[in-house]
Every structure is written in C-alpha cells, then in structure tokens.
Amino acid sequence: MYIPNVGDSVIARRKVKSEIYHNTVIGPVVDVWDNACRIVTNAGEEYEGDFKLHFSDWTFERISL
C-alpha cells in the first residue's frame, strides 16, 4: 500500500463508491498525518478544492508530472 508524502502528486480513488461525494481526487499532497493526507486542488483559484482523505477509505497512486 502506497502512503503519499508531502509534495507528491497523486490520484486518490475512493474504495467504496459514493453517490453524492467525489470518488476521485487528483492533485498535490500538502500535508500528511498518521491516518490521512490533505490535497488542495486549484490552489488560490476561485474553485479551490481542499480534501482531507483518510487512508482507510482511499487508495493512492503517485503520478509524475
């Protein structure tokens, strides 16, 4: 199981699909805790997204840009 580090660009996919919440998040990891990480998409833009994703609920894949 891959655990992201600060500065990694990742694709996060929800393990159990949701009908009302995001199932995929793509972006840079800006903070990491023992059980979760934070991804901020479109930082500083009007449509900025700020996600706290728990490792138990999501799978992560590192991507290179």
HELIX and SHEET records of a PDB file:
SHEET    1   A 5 GLY A  49  HIS A  54  0                                        
SHEET    2   A 5 ALA A  36  THR A  41 -1                                        
SHEET    3   A 5 THR A  24  VAL A  32 -1                                        
SHEET    4   A 5 SER A   9  ARG A  14 -1                                        
SHEET    5   A 5 TRP A  58  ILE A  63 -1                                        
END                                                                             
